[in-house]
Amino acid sequence: SLLKWLNETEHRLSGLQDVEDDHKLQELLQELEEHREEFDALQQKRSNVCQYGATEEGEQSRVGQRWQEIESQFASYQQIQSHSSALAAQRKAASVYRPGFWPSLFPSNYIVEINKVLLAMADVELSLNAPELNSGIYEEFPVQEDSLKNVKDMLDKLGEQIAAIHERHPDVILGASGPEVIQIEDALSQLNAEWDRINRMYNDRKSCFDKAVEEWKQFHFDLLDVTQWVIEVQQLLDDGRAQDGALNLEKVQMHQQELEEGVRSHQSIFTALNRTGERIIQESPTTDESFLQEKLTDLNKHWEAISAEVSNRQKRLKGQSQQLGEYRK
């Protein structure tokens, strides 16, 4: 009968005094769970309690009382074992009976979960090393952006799993043997190290992508600015010439200061444009490389011609001014 089993279980439980009796305690816990359905049915259907060989109310009362006593003895087992050693006390804490104890708190399942997350991190690393993120930093920005977003989503999900693993850590350690504690701590150390490393990899790659996008935008902004300035300067230079090509010094005088200031203000932009352009060309596909190289070469020719022309006009105006000064003397 259930009452007899409860009495036998109490006797067996009282004999658990050694640290090595954890396995026996787990067997008793399993038996307790197996008899729970029988106990619940007994509680719900008092009219059937007579099957245990006693009057309905008396048997029911004794079974319920003995069940509570046995559960209390399971719960107090940690205190009984606490004098063995500090580590033994921690290990025995897992043997405290807790109805509904989650499988995820078992040390073996916990270690398996850590290993699954480590495997998922390896998949993230493969994604970060994929060709679309490493063939060229200035290539296929939309593809790179989508790939990095997918990696970020993977990291966010892993972050939630890792947070849950750390949250369960104290409870799992209580139920772990000495070797399991060492194995768990080693696995967690590896998990934390890999998590830090994979996040650094992502942050470095994301930073590189953001920098490349910013440089690309700035390059094309400067390219457009300098190109537009060259067109406007060319119009001013043409305006200073007569139909026969000779300089109209009066008109040259009108625009000379503006041209000189324009050359000075665009010098730093032009230098940065060339520096960034060369870097982009080295990292660009062959088709883009040829196009950008041609644009920069053409722009350099215009810049040199404009700088030389503005400088020559400055000399012409100074010469004319000196002649005028000598004439007036």
Buried (B, 14 or more C-beta within 10 A) or exposed (E): EBBEBBEEBEEBBEEBEEBEBBEBBEEBBEBBEEBEEBBEEBEEEEEEBEEBEBEEEEBBEBBBEBBEEBEEBBEEBBEBBBEBEEEBBBBBBBBBBBEEBEEBBBBEEBBEBBEEBBEBBEEBBEBBEBEBBEEBBBBBEEBBBEBBEEBEEBBEEBEEBBEEBEEBBEBBBBBBBEEBBEBBEEBBEBBEEBBEEBBEBBEEBBEEBEEBBEBBEEBBEBBEBBBEBBEEBBEBBEEBEEEEEEBEBEBBBEBBEEBBEBBEEBEEBBEEBBEBBEBBBEBBEEEBBEEBBEBBEEBBEBBEBBBEBBEEBBEBBEEBEEEEEEEEE
